[in-house]
Amino acid sequence: MKNLSLLEILTQFEGSNNVVPELPSTWAQGRALFGGLGAALASCAMRKLITEDSGPIRSMFITFVAPLPSKRLSVATKLLRQGSNVTLASAEVLSNDALCLQASAAYGRSRPTTAMLNANDINLPPRQKSVPPTRNAGVPDFLSHFSFDWSGNGIPFSGQQDRDLGIWVRHKNPLDRFPVESILSIADFPPPIVLAHYNKPNVPASSLTWAIDFVIPPDQIRTNIWFYLDYELDQAREGYSQQSGRIYTEDGRLCALSRQCMVYFEPKV
């Protein structure tokens, strides 16, 4: 089928009854679709339940129940609660009525407070000095929809045993109409850092659960910029790893926090 950008996919999905007929293989990540795309579909569907009075999205939690196929997907949503300050919603991404992804999101209105603590800005490494990405059999197809440069650490299957990862990423097609989905797909771009501990691309890995907090309302962030992702591997053992990350705008503003539990499968010997 025709190759579709994330903008085209979300635009078609927004005008539908929360159904995607088929998705191109260019969004594949191994045997499944890119998880950030599934999270973006869930977010786009939940936004249809939310009014402007609900305020911007504050956090989202995703469970990857089963691999997302490229065939027909549907999203079922539910408004869990609409309070005076916080609104909660949930979404289920289904394939032939089988649950593949489950998500919940919290939206919150702004309130005046005396305690105001801004996140610390940082000086980011120059992008022009970044290390080009390694090209090998382990590179997933969905990367073709992004421009990216490594800042030197965390390259999969490099055998460097890094515990941190730094990478510059931006969308090839800006998502001005979909600021939340723009951040979601950027934040899920990094691979499991544990893969940097292996020399060969024969270790399948994927996210199991993912939590993301939005420090800045996404609609206040331009989508045609570079983002810097600073991720750290907290622990990896017995086939599960935990990594946390910070997503910065190109001028060094912290815009989101990410936390993932991931699985990895060493080949049997």
C-alpha positions, 0 to 999 in steps of 0.5 A: 500500500501507499507509504503514509506519513504520521500526519496523513495517518492521523488526519485520516483517523481523526475524520473516521469512526476511530478505525484505521483500515491498514497501515504501511509496512514502513511503520514496522518495528520488527513483527509489530508496528511502532509503539509510538504510532499506537500510542498516538492513535489512542491519544487522538481517539481520546481527544475526541472526548475532551473539551477545551475546558478540560485543560491540556494533557498532563500524563498518559500511561500505556500498556502494550498488551500484544504486538500491533499488526499493520492490518485493520485497527479500531480504538474504543474510548471511554470518558472515566471522569470529568471533574472540576479540575481533572478529566480522565479518559481511556482507550483500547486499540483492537485488532479483530476485537483482540486487545493490543494496546491499552492507554489512559490519560489525565487532562488538567486545568491550570490553576493559580498557585504560589509555588512555581518551580520551572524545570531546569534548562540545560545546554544540549550537545551540538547536533552537528557533532553527533554520531551518525546512526549505525546501519545494520540488520537491526534497524527498524523500518519506522525510522525512515519517518524521522530525521535523527542523529546520535550524540554518541551513546546508547547505539544498539548492538554496539557492544559498548555497554552504555547506560545512557543514550543521547539522540537528536530527533525530529519529524520529517513531516511536522504535526502542527494539528497533532502536538500531543501525538508529535511528542508521544511518537518522539518520546517512544523513538529511542530503542531499549538501551540494554541493546547497546550491551550486545554485539549482534542484532539478534536480541528482540526487544520491545516496550511492555509499559510506558508512562509519560508526563507532559511538563509543558502543554504540547500545544505550546511546543512547535512540532517542526523542531529538533528534540533532544532525548536524554535517556538512562538505563536504570536496570536490566536483568532476567529479560526486563529492563527499566529506563527513564528519559527526558525530552527537551526542545532544541533550545534546552527546555524540558517538555516531557518525562518518560518511564518504560519497562521493556522486555528483551529476549536473548537467543537460546544457546 
